[in-house]
């Protein structure tokens, strides 16, 4: 093969490889003017390579079935979500938490934090403000400065609220906890570390709405 043709072929193969890698990377959007660097990542919580991945579950009840990403997570955990979602185990009460270290599963996340959302029938986006504060405080306490969060509300079967509404309330709670932690650190009354970055997961068709909601929630800070 002539040298020029060889170089051209090699360059074409290299460009094809670079394009393939770029296309395989999930889309990530930056939330503008966020007081804590925040990005919206179009990826399932079942696929994230994170030190700490957070998901939510509604109250453990046979009527609250798993869908989408929650089914994927459950499958990669070998059906563990099905096993623990019982009133006598993880009840899914609002604010209830459970931390897993899934070393023998197919999940890429090193730790999985589950936060209860309470009753799905009476759910409102305002509940996510509490979840936002829990995510910040648990990430700080666990020395995990880059938590990944997936609200998994749609995957829990509740679809009557926009992702933007949910994201707005989350940002308010997340930032409220950050301000509290800042005051505690200044007073030397905290053993945690500040969160340096938040990765908020969303589906492709909800990504921009999520970005807008987070920005709105952050802008509402006092």
C-alpha positions, 0 to 999 in steps of 0.5 A: 500500500502506498505511503500516502494511501496508508496515512489517509486510511490510518487517519480515517480510522482514527477519526472514526474511532474518535467520533464513536467514542464521542457519540458513546459519551452521555450528554451533559448540560451545565446549570448556569450560575449554580452556586455549587457546580451542577450538571445534568447528565443524560444517563440511567442510574444503573449505568453511572460510574460514581462514588455515590449514586442516590435514587428514590423509592416510594413507600413499599407497597405492591401498588408501587411497581418499579419501571424504567431505570429502577427496573435496571437497578433492581436487575443489576442488584440481583433483585435486591430492591424487590427483597427489601421493599417491604413494610418490615424492611425498607418501608420507603417512608419520606426521608428514610434512607438506606446505604448499600455497598453493592460490591457483588452486583453489576452496578458501576456505582461504589455506593448506592443511597436510597431515599424514601419518598413516602406515599405515591398517591399523595406525592407533591414535588415539595417533598423533594426539598427534604430529599435535596437536603438529605443528599447534601448532608449524606454526601458530606457525611460520607466524604463523597464530594461529587454525588450523583442523584436520580429522582426516579419519580417517573420510574416509580410510577408518578408522572403528573409533575414535570421534571423541572418542578422536581428539580427546582425543589431539590435545588432549594433543599440541596442549597439549604443544607449546603448553607447549614454545612458552611456555617457548621464548618466555620464554627468548627462544628462539622466533621463532613466535607463540602460537596464540590459538584452535583451530577443530576440525572435526567432522561434525554427529553427532560434534560433541559427542563431539569436544567431550568428547574435547578437554575430556578431553585438555586436563584430562589436562594435567600 
